[in-house]
């Protein structure tokens, strides 16, 4: 057996190569409250319940109590009435999947079930469409504000529509869709309306935005992630339904086999109680006043950064973000965002590249958290320097013949052996090791049609997990 201290030392050494999860320098993937002692509290609570199985609430009533209290907290914050119910899931994607599943299962009369999505809806809904055989009807958004168009969304509803989706806010641009008119249109047609508030649900109640939650007539369900702006450890989201009848189709039961009757509230069966206990402990510790303060700090920091970006020559913020997410693009052609991302990484900041899509140009995504409060000047100074360095380097140029070759490839007909060499050709490395600078790789990926980019990255993922 290996000594415990040696095992932990090896783990610490492996973690040393990861992006930092604290300090506000990783502006995607992680959420840092900067509250002292919060990680320790969450870890201790997680340890107390990690061996408990959420599969059977009658065997482990502590988890039933914790889940009901967490759901009640979310429903109270997000406009739920006494009839509101909910489920704690493993994350935003599972919450979105279950919302789509419940909508589909509630409409057995729909011969070809579909859901109406703004073009900015999270990819989780496309995953749900793929998994559950629900056709995604994608509706263009306003090309300037990037908000969903209520009239176009209403026009897309048909007799086979089982769900209409809106974002509060959208991940890509941080804007809140006009929930009320879209929910009203869905309601008038007898169709469910889901609000994806996974990333904004714990912040927007403290922001100056139009109503977006379960208090809006026609909104039937809402998802909110606790491991985002509730600053809980990874692995907890809440799916709220306006009442129990709406939730019922989400559940799964199987009695026609020799074993125990399987009864599941989520896509999982066995579930560790650790994430739920950690989330419950964090919510109890921070409390309503604490979350109000954390939300305001993050919102204020995002405004400062947004205003500062406007003062950097060659950059602008896309749309009119109302929450804590920013999409920053370039206004000139003598440099590119992918090189800016590399330069920021060299200055110990991570900003997330987003490829062009429709009227949305290539941009850099910034998720601003409470931990960024007070460090805005440093971030903006490094961003300004990164732009200067990117201008000096010049934009990455993909040769026309490469663009033509990429466009000629059919991702459905190219065989796996033929694809085997593409990751290396794109600069991803045949051994699955990423280069330190990604601008050239991202430029090549950006030149590929989305379907080809998906296939290329799937192949690369297979290389990583080999």
C-alpha positions as a printed Julia matrix, in Angstrom:
466×3 Matrix{Float64}:
   0.0    0.0     0.0
   1.12   3.56   -0.71
   1.28   5.83    2.31
  -1.59   8.38    2.47
   0.79  11.34    2.59
   2.53  10.09   -0.57
  -0.77   9.69   -2.4
  -1.8   13.23   -1.48
   1.61  14.6    -2.44
   1.27  13.01   -5.87
  -2.2   14.53   -6.26
  -0.91  17.97   -5.28
   1.84  17.67   -7.86
  -0.68  16.8   -10.57
  -2.91  19.71   -9.57
   0.0   22.12   -9.92
  -0.46  22.07  -13.7
  -4.12  23.11  -13.59
  -5.6   26.56  -14.04
  -6.01  28.35  -10.69
  -9.47  27.94   -9.17
  -9.15  30.87   -6.77
  -8.13  34.5    -7.07
 -10.31  35.47  -10.02
  -7.68  34.84  -12.69
  -9.56  32.01  -14.43
 -12.54  33.72  -16.06
 -14.4   30.56  -17.09
 -15.19  27.15  -15.56
 -14.71  28.18  -11.91
 -16.53  30.46   -9.47
 -14.72  32.01   -6.53
 -16.52  33.8    -3.72
 -13.29  34.79   -1.96
 -15.09  33.99    1.31
 -12.49  32.74    3.83
 -13.02  29.21    5.08
 -15.76  28.35    2.6
 -13.8   25.58    0.89
 -12.99  23.94    4.22
 -16.64  24.05    5.33
 -17.77  22.51    2.05
 -15.11  19.8     2.18
 -16.03  18.84    5.73
 -19.74  18.72    4.93
 -19.0   16.68    1.8
 -16.97  14.18    3.81
 -19.81  13.73    6.32
 -22.21  12.59    3.59
 -19.97  11.27    0.81
 -20.73   7.61    1.61
 -24.48   8.16    1.83
 -26.51   7.02   -1.2
 -29.2    9.34   -2.58
 -30.83   6.43   -4.42
 -33.31   5.74   -1.6
 -34.53   8.66    0.55
 -36.29   6.27    2.92
 -32.97   4.66    3.79
 -31.14   7.97    4.18
 -33.68  10.56    5.34
 -30.96  13.11    6.02
 -30.52  13.6     2.28
 -34.26  14.0     1.83
 -34.24  16.77    4.41
 -31.22  18.46    2.85
 -32.66  18.33   -0.68
 -36.04  19.71    0.37
 -34.35  22.6     2.17
 -32.06  23.39   -0.77
 -34.98  23.32   -3.22
 -37.08  25.49   -0.91
 -34.25  28.02   -0.77
 -34.05  28.16   -4.55
 -37.82  28.37   -5.02
 -38.09  31.22   -2.51
 -35.36  33.17   -4.31
 -36.72  32.51   -7.79
 -40.4   33.32   -7.62
 -41.84  29.94   -6.7
 -45.19  29.68   -4.97
 -46.06  27.15   -2.25
 -46.84  24.73   -5.07
 -43.32  24.85   -6.52
 -41.23  21.69   -6.37
 -37.75  20.8    -7.5
 -34.89  18.36   -7.78
 -31.2   18.65   -7.02
 -29.18  17.42  -10.0
 -25.49  16.99  -10.79
 -25.23  20.18  -12.85
 -26.85  22.52  -15.31
 -26.74  20.09  -18.2
 -28.63  17.45  -16.25
 -31.19  20.04  -15.13
 -31.74  21.09  -18.77
 -31.91  17.47  -19.93
 -34.59  16.67  -17.37
 -36.62  19.75  -18.26
 -36.68  18.61  -21.88
 -37.44  15.01  -20.91
 -40.36  16.05  -18.69
 -41.76  18.22  -21.48
 -41.49  15.42  -24.03
 -43.0   12.78  -21.76
 -45.93  15.06  -20.93
 -46.93  15.21  -24.61
 -47.4   11.66  -25.93
 -49.72  13.14  -28.55
 -46.84  14.99  -30.25
 -45.9   12.85  -33.24
 -42.64  14.69  -33.86
 -41.88  16.5   -30.58
 -39.88  19.69  -30.96
 -38.61  22.53  -28.8
 -38.15  26.15  -29.78
 -34.7   27.54  -28.93
 -33.15  30.96  -29.49
 -29.85  30.59  -31.37
 -28.07  31.59  -28.14
 -29.57  28.77  -26.03
 -26.99  26.66  -24.24
 -25.63  23.62  -26.06
 -27.11  21.45  -23.29
 -30.48  21.74  -25.06
 -28.96  20.42  -28.28
 -27.58  17.55  -26.22
 -31.09  16.93  -24.88
 -32.44  17.0   -28.44
 -29.83  14.41  -29.43
 -30.46  12.16  -26.43
 -34.25  12.3   -26.33
 -35.25  12.62  -29.97
 -36.71  16.09  -29.61
 -36.27  18.22  -32.72
 -34.52  21.54  -32.0
 -36.13  24.48  -33.83
 -33.49  27.21  -33.67
 -34.72  30.8   -33.97
 -32.36  33.67  -34.87
 -31.82  36.32  -32.21
 -31.5   40.07  -32.57
 -28.16  40.62  -34.38
 -27.21  43.59  -32.17
 -28.52  42.77  -28.69
 -28.33  38.96  -29.12
 -31.65  38.65  -27.26
 -34.34  36.23  -28.34
 -37.0   37.72  -30.62
 -40.45  37.25  -29.01
 -42.36  37.46  -32.31
 -40.04  34.98  -34.05
 -40.16  32.61  -31.09
 -43.96  32.73  -31.05
 -44.13  32.11  -34.79
 -41.95  28.99  -34.42
 -44.39  27.26  -32.04
 -46.39  24.47  -33.7
 -48.73  21.72  -32.57
 -45.69  19.48  -31.99
 -43.83  21.98  -29.79
 -43.4   20.56  -26.29
 -41.07  23.22  -24.85
 -39.94  26.81  -25.41
 -36.59  27.82  -23.91
 -35.23  31.22  -22.88
 -31.97  32.21  -21.18
 -31.37  34.34  -18.1
 -28.72  35.13  -19.12
 -27.26  33.47  -22.2
 -23.79  32.09  -21.61
 -22.22  33.47  -24.78
 -23.17  37.15  -24.32
 -24.56  37.53  -20.81
 -27.88  39.02  -21.95
 -31.31  38.18  -20.53
 -33.95  37.12  -23.03
 -37.38  38.85  -22.87
 -38.93  36.11  -20.75
 -42.42  37.54  -20.15
 -43.64  37.9   -23.77
 -42.1   34.58  -24.82
 -43.59  32.74  -21.84
 -46.96  34.34  -22.6
 -46.83  33.06  -26.18
 -45.98  29.57  -24.98
 -48.77  29.68  -22.41
 -51.32  30.76  -25.0
 -50.47  27.63  -27.02
 -50.46  25.31  -24.01
 -46.7   24.77  -24.23
 -44.21  24.63  -21.38
 -41.61  27.38  -21.04
 -38.25  26.72  -19.41
 -35.92  29.45  -18.16
 -32.26  28.49  -18.28
 -30.99  30.5   -15.33
 -28.18  28.04  -14.63
 -25.51  30.72  -14.57
 -27.58  33.74  -13.55
 -30.23  32.49  -11.16
 -28.32  33.28   -7.99
 -27.26  36.74   -9.24
 -30.12  38.24  -11.25
 -32.51  38.57   -8.27
 -30.1   41.25   -7.06
 -29.74  42.97  -10.46
 -31.92  45.54  -12.21
 -33.51  43.25  -14.8
 -37.0   42.47  -16.03
 -38.8   39.59  -14.26
 -37.43  36.27  -15.47
 -38.29  33.59  -12.89
 -41.23  31.4   -11.84
 -43.22  34.51  -10.93
 -43.62  35.22  -14.66
 -46.93  33.8   -16.0
 -46.23  30.95  -18.37
 -42.84  29.96  -16.94
 -43.21  26.31  -15.99
 -39.66  25.36  -15.04
 -36.29  26.95  -14.27
 -32.76  25.65  -13.81
 -30.16  27.24  -11.54
 -26.7   25.93  -10.72
 -25.5   26.11   -7.13
 -21.92  25.42   -8.18
 -21.87  28.7   -10.05
 -22.91  31.89   -8.25
 -24.07  30.12   -5.1
 -20.35  29.25   -4.86
 -20.96  25.61   -3.9
 -18.58  22.81   -4.91
 -19.01  21.26   -8.34
 -21.88  18.84   -8.74
 -25.07  20.65   -7.7
 -27.85  22.3    -9.69
 -31.57  22.71   -9.02
 -34.39  22.12  -11.49
 -37.54  23.87  -10.32
 -41.05  23.19  -11.6
 -43.99  25.46  -10.93
 -45.95  22.51   -9.49
 -45.71  18.77   -8.91
 -47.81  17.83  -11.95
 -45.2   19.41  -14.21
 -42.38  17.47  -12.53
 -44.0   14.02  -12.55
 -42.96  13.09  -16.09
 -39.31  13.68  -15.15
 -39.29  10.68  -12.77
 -38.37   7.15  -13.82
 -39.64   3.91  -12.29
 -38.9    0.28  -13.25
 -40.55  -2.62  -11.39
 -40.58  -5.3   -14.11
 -37.37  -7.08  -13.16
 -36.33  -9.39  -10.28
 -34.55  -6.77   -8.2
 -35.66  -3.75   -6.2
 -38.03  -1.31   -7.86
 -35.81   1.34   -9.39
 -37.15   4.82   -8.72
 -35.13   7.83   -9.86
 -35.67  11.57   -9.67
 -32.7   12.29  -11.97
 -30.76  10.52  -14.71
 -28.58   8.99  -12.01
 -29.44   6.14   -9.69
 -26.72   5.96   -7.08
 -25.77   9.48   -6.03
 -23.27  10.44   -3.38
 -24.74  12.67   -0.71
 -21.49  14.63   -0.59
 -22.26  17.36   -3.15
 -25.75  17.93   -1.73
 -24.46  18.18    1.84
 -21.71  20.57    0.76
 -24.2   22.77   -1.09
 -26.59  22.8     1.87
 -23.77  23.8     4.22
 -22.56  26.62    1.94
 -26.09  27.98    1.5
 -26.67  27.94    5.25
 -23.33  29.6     5.97
 -23.54  32.45    3.45
 -27.24  33.18    3.86
 -29.46  35.68    2.04
 -27.55  38.78    3.09
 -24.24  37.19    2.19
 -25.43  36.24   -1.28
 -26.83  39.71   -1.84
 -23.41  41.16   -1.05
 -21.55  38.63   -3.22
 -23.91  39.24   -6.15
 -23.49  42.98   -5.94
 -19.7   42.65   -5.77
 -19.68  40.49   -8.89
 -22.14  42.74  -10.73
 -20.19  45.88   -9.83
 -16.93  44.26  -10.89
 -18.44  43.21  -14.23
 -19.59  46.81  -14.84
 -16.12  48.17  -14.08
 -14.51  45.67  -16.45
 -17.1   46.33  -19.14
 -16.5   50.07  -18.95
 -12.75  49.5   -18.94
 -12.88  47.31  -22.04
 -14.63  50.2   -23.79
 -11.56  52.31  -23.13
  -9.12  49.89  -24.79
  -8.57  50.72  -28.45
  -9.56  47.84  -30.7
 -11.91  46.1   -28.27
 -15.64  46.23  -27.61
 -18.19  44.29  -25.58
 -20.85  42.48  -27.59
 -24.5   43.18  -26.83
 -25.7   44.75  -23.59
 -24.8   42.26  -20.84
 -26.93  42.52  -17.72
 -25.27  39.99  -15.5
 -21.67  38.96  -14.81
 -20.7   37.56  -18.21
 -18.92  39.53  -20.92
 -18.09  38.74  -24.54
 -15.21  40.87  -25.83
 -14.39  41.12  -29.53
 -12.02  43.15  -31.73
 -12.93  46.15  -33.86
  -9.88  46.07  -36.17
  -8.27  43.5   -38.45
  -4.64  44.03  -37.42
  -4.91  41.54  -34.53
  -7.19  38.72  -33.39
  -8.86  37.59  -30.18
  -7.11  34.23  -30.19
  -3.7   35.88  -29.88
  -5.07  38.15  -27.14
  -6.16  35.03  -25.25
  -2.63  33.61  -25.51
  -1.13  36.87  -24.31
  -3.51  36.95  -21.34
  -2.54  33.37  -20.52
   1.1   34.44  -20.56
   0.13  37.06  -17.96
  -1.56  34.4   -15.81
  -5.18  35.11  -16.83
  -7.46  32.64  -18.56
 -10.14  34.06  -20.87
 -12.19  31.64  -22.95
 -12.17  31.9   -26.77
 -15.58  31.65  -28.45
 -15.82  31.04  -32.18
 -17.87  33.15  -34.57
 -21.48  32.05  -34.95
 -24.02  33.81  -37.14
 -23.79  37.53  -36.44
 -21.67  36.95  -33.35
 -17.97  37.39  -34.21
 -15.13  35.5   -32.55
 -14.75  36.79  -29.01
 -13.37  36.19  -25.56
 -15.7   35.09  -22.77
 -15.19  36.47  -19.26
 -17.05  35.07  -16.26
 -16.68  37.67  -13.51
 -17.09  36.55   -9.89
 -16.94  38.18   -6.49
 -13.23  37.33   -6.38
 -12.59  39.85   -9.19
 -13.72  42.76   -7.05
 -10.7   44.97   -6.39
  -8.49  43.5    -9.13
 -10.22  45.07  -12.12
  -7.43  47.57  -12.76
  -4.82  44.81  -12.96
  -6.96  42.74  -15.33
  -7.62  45.71  -17.61
  -3.97  46.74  -17.64
  -2.93  43.24  -18.66
  -5.68  43.15  -21.25
  -4.44  46.42  -22.73
  -0.88  45.06  -22.82
  -2.13  41.83  -24.39
  -3.82  43.77  -27.16
  -0.61  45.7   -27.81
   1.34  42.44  -28.01
  -1.28  40.92  -30.32
  -1.07  43.95  -32.62
   2.71  43.62  -32.71
   2.43  39.92  -33.57
  -0.24  40.47  -36.19
  -3.31  38.31  -36.81
  -3.07  34.58  -37.36
  -3.7   33.89  -41.04
  -4.96  30.53  -42.24
  -3.84  29.86  -45.81
  -6.69  29.92  -48.36
  -5.83  26.44  -49.58
  -6.18  25.13  -45.99
  -9.57  26.82  -45.64
 -10.63  25.29  -48.96
  -9.43  21.85  -47.89
 -11.31  22.08  -44.6
 -14.46  23.17  -46.38
 -14.25  20.23  -48.76
 -14.14  17.63  -45.99
 -17.38  15.84  -45.12
 -17.24  14.92  -41.43
 -19.82  12.15  -41.95
 -17.94  10.4   -44.73
 -14.31  10.74  -43.65
 -13.18   7.52  -41.98
 -11.57   7.37  -38.51
  -8.15   6.41  -39.97
  -8.32   9.41  -42.3
  -9.2   11.59  -39.33
  -6.35  10.21  -37.25
  -3.81  12.66  -38.64
  -6.02  15.74  -38.48
  -5.5   16.62  -34.8
  -1.75  16.81  -35.39
  -2.29  18.74  -38.63
  -4.38  21.24  -36.72
  -1.61  21.66  -34.17
  -3.28  19.65  -31.42
  -0.47  17.14  -31.2
  -0.65  13.46  -31.98
   0.11  12.58  -28.37
  -2.79  14.63  -27.02
  -0.53  17.33  -25.58
  -1.72  20.86  -26.22
   0.75  23.53  -27.31
   1.38  26.39  -24.91
  -0.05  28.92  -27.37
  -3.4   28.13  -28.96
  -3.97  31.01  -31.4
  -2.97  29.03  -34.5
  -5.0   26.01  -33.38
  -8.05  28.16  -32.68
  -7.72  29.95  -36.01
  -7.69  26.6   -37.82
 -10.67  25.37  -35.83
 -12.49  28.63  -36.55
 -11.94  28.08  -40.28
 -13.59  24.66  -40.1
 -17.37  24.39  -40.48
 -19.04  23.62  -37.11
 -19.8   19.97  -37.99
 -16.18  19.36  -38.97
 -14.96  21.17  -35.86
 -17.14  18.91  -33.75
 -15.78  15.78  -35.39
 -12.19  16.97  -35.13
 -12.53  17.74  -31.44
 -14.32  14.46  -30.77
 -11.37  12.63  -32.34
  -8.99  14.71  -30.24
 -10.99  13.9   -27.12
 -10.54  10.25  -27.93
  -6.79  10.81  -28.09
  -6.81  12.52  -24.7
  -8.77   9.72  -23.05
  -6.71   6.82  -24.33
